[in-house]
Every structure is written in C-alpha cells, then in structure tokens.
C-alpha cells in the first residue's frame, strides 16, 4: 500500500512541475478550475487492540511513522474571494508500534471532500486563504504485520471534516501555485478483517495533519 501511494504521489507532483509555466501574475477571475496537490503527512497517536488466532493479542497506544498523501480537485471561483470545490484526497502513514510491541504496517484513507475557501486580499505577491471541508470516507485500511504475517482491516463510510490555511501565488491568468496546512478528523468506525479469527477493536481516531503544495489551472 505504501509503495502504491508513493508512486501515485510522485507521478502527480511530477506532472504538476512539468506543467508549471513562468509568467506574470494576474487578477482573480470567476470560473472553473482544476488542481493537484500533495505533501508529507503526520498522524496524532491513537489506541486500539489487535487480535488474531496465530499470535498473542496486542493493544495500547499506537505510534505512527512517516506519511505522504496527494489529491485532485475541481471547483469554481466566484470572483469575490470565495470558492467551492470537490476533492478526492488519498493519504497514508506507516505504523511503528502498538503498545510496546513493534509492528510493520500502514494506514491508508481515501476521502471525498466538499471544500469551501475564502481568499483574502493579496499582500504583495501572496494571497492568504482559509478553508473548511466536509467529507465522506470512501475507504480506510489498516494493515498490521507482526510475527511475519500481515493482516488487513478495512471500513467504508462515515464523515470526515478538515480545516485548511495557506497562501497562494499567481503565476499567470490561468496558473497559480499554493502551499497549505490541512488538519483532518475522521469519525471512528468498525473495521472488518480479511481473515476469519482476526479483529481490530477500540474504534481508533484518525487525525492526519499535512503540508501540501498545490498547482491550479483556471479555465
């Protein structure tokens, strides 16, 4: 799962870099836009228990390692600082330990967000903005590998919310580059195991914080 996510993010960001033009900034106009974004992600600690027939159960505080994510969005700018967009966000983090037991694993999420933005007047060449989103959890997977065996747990459905703050730099009439920080929270849910006799309990919280670079094209 980590290799798949890293590969998708690399392709996404490479495409953004190759498409970036270098021209004079222009004023905002109304109309549709499309964007791609990506960057590193960190996870707040949580807790859950994991049991399986072939090994002793483990439980307690869960610690995460590095993470990465990316997304795509289409939206509309109203010309008065406000914008609305529909975004597909994919994000993943590695698992380091459950309680005092080291593990190898990862957490992956795919969420569809409806985001609203407000852009403030530009300060020099930069234009700050804030945003908020309400989302639907399309899929969430937790993979736990210990004692040489990997077990996958997954769930679908549930609500997600996020808050966004960042700055935008206009490259031309059509292109803009921005950087932002996003805090997301997804409601706990029941995870199903792919193997009978295994279980993940505790309804873990999923709260990623990410730094993103985004490239947008206004039609």
N, C-alpha and C positions, 0 to 999 in steps of 0.2 A: 504493500500500500504506500509506504514512504517513497519507494523508487518511482511509482506511478505518479504521485503528487509532485515530486521534484521535477520529473520530466515534463509534465504538463505546464508547471510554472515557468521552467526555463524557456520553453517554446513561446509561451505567452509574452514574457518580458523581452525576449529576443526580437519578436515581431514588433513590439512597441518601439524598441530602439531603432530598428531599421526603417520604420515608417516616420520617425520624428523629423519634421522639417525645421529649418532655422531661418525665421523671418520675423518681421516686425509685429509687435503685439497690436491688437485691435480691440474696439469696444465690444461688449456683450450684445448679442442679438437673440431674438426669440427663435425657437426651432428645436428640432430633434437633435440628439447626439448619441454617440456610442463610445464606450470607454472600456479599457482593460486595466487591471491593477494587480499588484502582488507585493509580497514582502514577508519579513520574518514575523513569527507569532509566538507568544508566550502564554502559558496556562497557569491559572491560580491552582493551588493544591486543593484536593478534594479527598473523599474517602469512599471506599466500597470494599466488599468482600467477594472473593472468587473461589469457587469450589469445583472439583472435578473428581471422577471416580478413581483416576490413576495416581492422584497425588494428594497430599495434605492440604486443607483449605488455608488460604491466606486472607488477611484483611487489615484495615487500618488506613492511615494517611497515604495518599497516592502522590508521588512526585513525578513531574514531567520534565523532559529534556527539551531539545531544540524543536522548533516548529516552523512551518512555512505555509503560505497559502496564496491564492490568487482568485480573481473573479472577473466577470464581464457584466456590463450593464448597458441598457438602453433607456433613454429618458427624454424629457422635454424641459427646456428653459423658457421661462415666461417673460424674460427681459426686465424684470423688476427685482432681481436678486433671488427669486425663488425658482426651484426646480424639483421635479419629481422623476424618479427612476425605478425600474425593475432590475434587480441584480441577482446573479447566481454566484454564490460565494462557496468556495471549497477550501478547507483548512485542515491541517494535520499537525500533530505533535507526537513525539516519542514518549514512551513510558519508561521510567527508570527504576521505580520500586513501588511495592505495595506493602505498607507497614515496614518491617525491617528486612523483607525479602527482595533481593534484586531480581528484576524481570526485564525481559526484552519485548517491547510491544509498541503499539501506537494507537492514537485516537484520530479518527477522520470524520469530518462532517461536511454535508452538502446542504446548504440552506438557500431558499429563495426569499429575498428581501424586497419590500417596497420601502424605498428611502425617500425622505424629503430633505431638501437642503435650503439654507439661506446664505447667500454670499453678501458680505459687507462691502462698502466702498473700498476701492483699491488704495493701498498705502504704498506709493511708489510703484514698483513693478509687480508687487504681490497683492493678492486679494484673499483675505481670510474668509473662512466659511465654517458653518456648523451644520450638523445633520442628525437625523434620527431615523431608525428603521424598525419595521415590524415584519417578522419573517415566519416562514413555515419550514420545519426541519424535514427535508426530503429523505435524508438518511443519516444515521450516525453509527459508526462502527468502533468497537474497542477490541483490539487484538492483544492477547496476553500470551507470551511464550515463556514457559518455565519448565525445568526438567526435560528440556529438549523437545517439548511438544507445544504447538501453538493452538490456542482456542479463540474463536471469533464470536463476539456478541454484537448484536445489532438491534436497532429500533428505527421506526419511522413515525412521523407525525409529531405534533407538539409545536408550541410557539417559541419564537426567539425575538429578542429585542437588541438593538445596538445604538450606541451614541458615537458620533463622528465629529472630529475637529481637524482642520487643516488649512493649508494655503494653496492658492492656485497661481500659476504663472502663464500668461497668454503668450503663445508663440506666433500666432497669426490669426487671420479672420476665422479659421476653421480649427486650428490645433491649440491645445493647452496641456500643460504639464502640472501635476499637483502632488503634494505629499500630505498624508493624513495619519492620524492615530484612530483606531476603532476599538471600542470596548463592547463585547457581545456577551449576552447571557441567554442560555437555552434551558428551558424547564426540564427537570428530571423526568425520567420515564422508565418503563420496564424494558430491559434488554433480554432478547431471546438468544440462546446458544445454538450453534450449528450442530453440536454433538449432544446426544442424549446423556443425561447424568451430570452435565456441567451447568453452573449457574453463576450469575453475577448479581449481587444484591446490594442494596443501600441507596439506589437512585442517585448516582453521583452528579454533582453540579458540573456544568461545562461552561467555563467563563474565559474565553480567549481574549487577549489584548494583542493587537497587531499594528505594525508600522507598514504603510503602503506607499508605493509610488504608482501614479495613475497617468495614463495618456488618453486624452479625449479628442474626438473629432466631431465638430458641429456641422450638421448638414445645411 
